[in-house]
Amino acid sequence: QVQLVESGGGLVQPGGSLRLSCVASGVTLDYAKGWFRQAPGKEREGISCISGSDGSTYYVDSVKGRFTISRDNAKKSVYLQMNSLKPEDTGVYYCAAAPECGDETEYWGQGTQVTVSS
């Protein structure tokens, strides 16, 4: 049974940092893992992905230089380190898995709320 479970969300002030974690059980290690974000009133968008085959990483322009995606295969986990957070980073963050970055997502987590506010 596939299960993606996120953790690490919360309330943070602008300029602060958070680290999201996702444990992906039942998903093959060679699947790509990524993070999507749904801001209030907006559609869900992909913000970062890490390839399962070669570890290549991808970021949407709005988070480049601030967010870092990484993985620990031994722990079946993927992480998103978020620095220099801005109010526009507020939203529900979802962990996702697909055969490769850019492919249609096959598995979703339940989401974790990130709120950036003073």
FENQUICOR-V759141 format. One record per pair of residues at least 6 apart in sequence whose ideal C-beta (glycine too) atoms are under 8 Angstrom apart, sorted by the first residue. I is the first residue (numbers start at 1). GAP is how many residues later the second one is. Records with the same first field share a line. If there is no record, write none. Layout:
I=GAP, GAP
//
This chain:
1=24, 25
2=22, 23, 24, 25, 95, 105
3=20, 21, 22, 23
4=18, 19, 20, 21, 23, 91, 92, 93, 103, 104, 105, 106
5=17, 18, 20, 90, 104, 105
6=14, 15, 16, 87, 88, 89, 103, 104, 105, 106
7=13, 14, 15, 105
8=10, 11, 12, 13, 104
9=9, 11, 84, 103, 104, 105
10=8, 103, 104, 105
11=104, 106
12=6, 73, 102, 103, 104
13=72, 103, 104, 105
14=71, 72, 73, 102, 103, 104
15=69, 70
16=69, 100
17=64, 65, 66, 67, 68
18=64, 67, 96
19=60, 61, 62, 63
20=15, 59, 60, 62, 73, 75, 92, 94
21=56, 57, 58
22=11, 13, 55, 56, 57, 58, 73, 87
23=52, 53, 54
24=7, 9, 52, 53, 54, 71, 73, 83
25=51
27=6, 49, 70, 80
28=24
29=23, 44, 47
30=22, 23
31=21, 66, 67, 68, 69, 75
32=17, 18, 19, 20, 21, 65, 66, 67, 68, 69, 71
33=16, 17, 19, 38, 45, 62, 63, 64
34=12, 13, 14, 15, 16, 24, 35, 44, 61, 62, 63, 64, 67, 71
35=11, 12, 13, 14, 34, 43, 45, 58, 59, 60, 61
36=8, 9, 10, 11, 57, 58, 60, 69
37=7, 8, 10, 52, 54, 55, 56, 57, 77
38=6, 7, 53, 54, 56, 73
39=49, 51, 52
40=50, 51
42=49
44=50
45=15
46=14, 50
47=12, 13, 15, 16, 20
48=9, 10, 11, 12, 15, 19, 21, 32
49=8, 9, 20, 52, 53
50=6, 7, 8, 19, 20, 21, 28, 51
51=6, 49, 50
52=48
53=47
55=16
56=45
57=11, 12
58=43
59=8, 10
62=26
63=19, 26
66=16, 17, 18, 19
67=13, 14, 15, 16
68=12, 13, 15
69=9, 10, 11, 12
70=8, 9, 11
71=6, 7, 8
72=6, 7
78=17
80=13
82=7, 32
85=29, 31
86=30
87=29, 30
88=28
89=25, 27
90=24, 25, 26, 27
91=22, 23
92=19, 20, 21, 22
93=18, 19, 20, 21
94=14, 15, 16, 17
95=13, 14
96=9, 11, 12, 13
97=8, 9, 10
98=6, 7, 8, 9
99=7
//
